[in-house]
């Protein structure tokens, strides 16, 4: 049985995922490693390329786009390691990071979910490796744009966890799925990711559910990856619609009905204010106007948004 199973979900990103897998192999010389790659019905020859380049890897050809939650669950079911590491396909693992993450986890069993530190390609800190949990206050700050005006403020942007650069060991509410380590036994006990989600929000729900089950979440700064894509909390356009669908779903699954209803109204208000600003300033690029225009497609959350945003009905796997 290997020590670590690294699960990567790929969808038409053959070259980026190949670079990610190569970085994992190069960074894991001191780790008994298993690679598990789930290909979500790619049309760019991904599955065949991975099988050829990494003959010892477990390649799971899903045959269709299952989304992230179902893809990760499919991969974890094929994993045999004592530990499972979720890793985004658009990341590069820096040398020594996997060993540092495993060593910390084994030395600190008081935690249950372990994340790391993400950098942008230019070397700057990408704070999206972890987040604070949403609250009525944080959503009110989004609605009034104070979270944008005072970005990474502990008071006005609390979900960002303030100016902390993820450079010290710290317990956090949410470890994101771009780099998430958990014992396979704990993963199975929790039942994996919630498959009602298609893309975005499932890792936040998983972390919060892990916390309710007694698993503390922590960031290990010596575990470093480079993430091609920055944080998505302020993303606009089509991606913003997906992000909002995930946020709505998270509220409806983890808050009381009245609280979730108010939270969704605050999300709508925040999107509306941003869309209005784009209209007034006549910006050439207006991603928030797209999110506002398509609010009917995301405001019910998943699983309904799987059909309205991705054109497919949710099908259990």
N, C-alpha and C positions, 0 to 999 in steps of 0.2 A: 504494500500500500504506500503510495507517495505521500510526502508530507503536505504538499500544496497542489491543489488543482486551480489553475487560472482559467476562468470562464470569460470568453470574449464573444459578443454577439455582433455579427457582420451583416451589413446590407449594402451591397454594391459599392463597397470601399476596399476593393482588393488590395491596392497598393498601400494605402494607409494602414490597413490591418496587418499586412505582411511586415511593414516596418515595426508595428507594435509588437508582433510576435517575435520578430528578430531581437528587439530590445529586451523582451522578457527572457529569452534564451541566454542572451549575453549577460544579463544582470543576475541570472540565477545559477551561476556556476557552483555555488555552495548550497544549493537547495535541491532536494529530491522533488522534481517538478513533473506535473502532468498538464499538458495544454489541452483545453477543450474549446473548440470553436464551433459556434452555432451559426450556420449560414441561413439567413432568412429569405430564401428564394431569390438570391442575387442572379442577375442576368449578365454579369461581367466575367464569368468564369471563376469566381472566387473559390468555390468549394474544391474544384479540381486543382487550382493553383496551390491552395493550402495543403491538400493531400500530397501533392508532389514535393513541395518545399519542406514540409514537416511530417514525414512519414510516421513518426511516433505519436503524433497528435491524434486526439479523438475529434473527428469531424462529424458534426451532426447536421445533416442536410434537411432543413425543415420543409423545404419545398414551397414555402409561401412566407410572406412577411407576417410574422407572429407578433411584432412589436417587441419592446424591451422586456417587459415583465415575463411574458410567456417564453420568450427566447432564453432568458436567464434561467428560468425554472427548468426548461428542457435541458440546458447545459448542465445544471447542477445535478439533475437526475442521472446524468452520464458520468459524473465525477466520482472518483474513488479516493481522493485525498482526505487526510484528516482535517485539513483546512480548505475553505473555498474562498478564492479571491475574485471578485467582480472587477473587470477592467474595461474601460472604454476602448474602442478600436482606434480612436484618434489620439492616442497617448503614446508616449515613449517612456519606458521605465529606466531610471538612472541606475548605474552600477551600485550594488550593495543595498539597494532599497528593499528588495524582497526579503533578504536575510535580516535586515534591521527590523522590518515589520513583524516577521515571524518571531524573532528573538524577543521583541517587546511583548508580543501577545503571550508567548509561553512564560515569560517572567512575570506577567501581570494578568493572571486569570480573573482578577476582580472586575475586569472589563469583559465585554462580550462582542462588541462590534468595533473594528479598528479601521481608521482612515489614515490619510497621509497629507502631504503638502503638494499642491499642484503649482506649476509654473507655466507661464505663457512662453511661446517660442522665443520671445525677446528677453527672457530671463526674469521678467516681472512676476510678482505673485498673482496667481489666479485664485481668488478666495472661494471658488465654487466647490472645493473639496468637502465643505461642511457648511451648515447654516443653522440659524436659530429657528425655533418653531414659530409658525404664524400665530398671531394674537389679534384681538380686535384693535389694539393700539397700533401694531405694525401695519395692519390693513388700512387704518385711518391715516397713517403717515403716507401710505401709497396713494390713497384717494386724494389727499391734499398736495401731493407731490413733494412733501417735505423730505421723504426718503431719497428723492432724487436731488433735491437742493442741498441736502446735508448727507451725502453718500458716505457710508461706513461710519456714521455717527451712532454711538451706543444708544442715544435717546431717540433720534428721529429715523434711524435705519436699523432697528434692533435685530432683524433677521440676518444682517450681514455680520453680526457679532463684533461690530465696532472695528477699530483700526488694527486689531490683532492680525499679524502676518502669518499665522499658522506656523510659527517658528518655535513653539514650545508645546510640551505635552499639555493637553487640555481636554476636559470632558465637554462634549457638545451634544445638543439635542438631535442633530441630523448629520449623518455621514452619507455623502452622496454615492451613487452607484458607479461613478467613474473610477473609484478605487475604494473597495470595501472588502475587508477581511472578516470572516466569521468561521467558527468551528462548524464543520459539516453537521454534527449532531444538533447544534443550536439552529442552524438553517432548517433542518428537517423538522425540528420541534415547532418552529414558527410557521412552517408550511410554505416557506419561500415568499416570493413577491405576490401581491394581490393581482390576479389576472384580469380584473375588471379594467385596470389601466392598460393603455396601449403604449404611450410614450409620454414621459415626464410625470413626476409626482409620485411614482411608485416607490422610489427609494426613500422619499420623505416619510411616506406612510409606513414603510417597512421599519425604518429607524424608530419612529414613534411607537410602533407596535412592539418592537424589541425592548424599548424602554419600559413599556407597561408589563412586559414579561420578566423584568428584572435585569436586563442586559444593559450595562452602561456603555455609552459610545464615547470614543476617545480618538484624538488626532495624534499621530506619531510623526513628528517633523522630520525624522531621519529617513522616512519612506517618501521619496520624491519622484514625481512624474512630470513630464512636460505635456500639457494639454493643448491641442491645436485650437480648440473652441473654448472661448471664455464663458463666464457665467451666463445663465439664461434668464435670470429673474427680471431683467429689463428688456428682454428680446421683443422685437416687434414683428410685423408681417405674418407670414404663414406660421413660422416657428412660434411667434407670440401666441397665436390661437391655440397651438398645442400646449404651450406652457400654461395658459389660462385654464384650459380643460383639466389639466392635472391639478392646478390649485383649487379649482371648484370641487373636484372629486375628493381631494384631501379634506377640505372643510366638511363636506357632507358625510364623509366616512368617520371623521374623528371628533366632530363638534356636535353639540345638541342641535336639533332642527331650527330653533329660533336663532341661535348663534350663527349657524351656517348660512341661514337666509340673509342675515345682516352682513356677514362676511362677503357673500357673493355680491351684494349691493355695493359694498365698498370697492370690490374689485372692478365692477362695472363703472363706478364713478371715477376711479383712477384711470381706467382706459379712456373714458369719455373726455376727461380733462386733457389728457395727452393728445388725443385725436383733435380736440378743439384747438389746442396750441399749434399743432401742425397746420391746421387750416388757416388760422390767423396769420401765421408767419410765412405761409406759402412755401413750405419746404419742398424741395424737389423730391426728397425721399420721405415718405410718410407711412412708416410701418404701423404706427398706432391707429391710423385711419382704417387700415386693413383689419386690424383686430376689432375695432369698434364696428365696422360694417358687417363683420362676420360674427358678431356676438351671439346671435341665435344658434350658431354652430357649436359654440363651446360652453355656453352658460349653464347647460344641464350637466356638464361633466361627462365622464366615462360611466358606463359603456356606450351611451348614446352618441358621444362625440366621435367614436370610432367610425361610425357610418357617415356623419356629417363632415368630418375633417379628412378622413382617409378613404371614404367610399366603400367601406366594407362593414359587414355585420360582425359583431363579436361572436367568435365560435370557440367553445371550450376545446382545449387540447389535452 
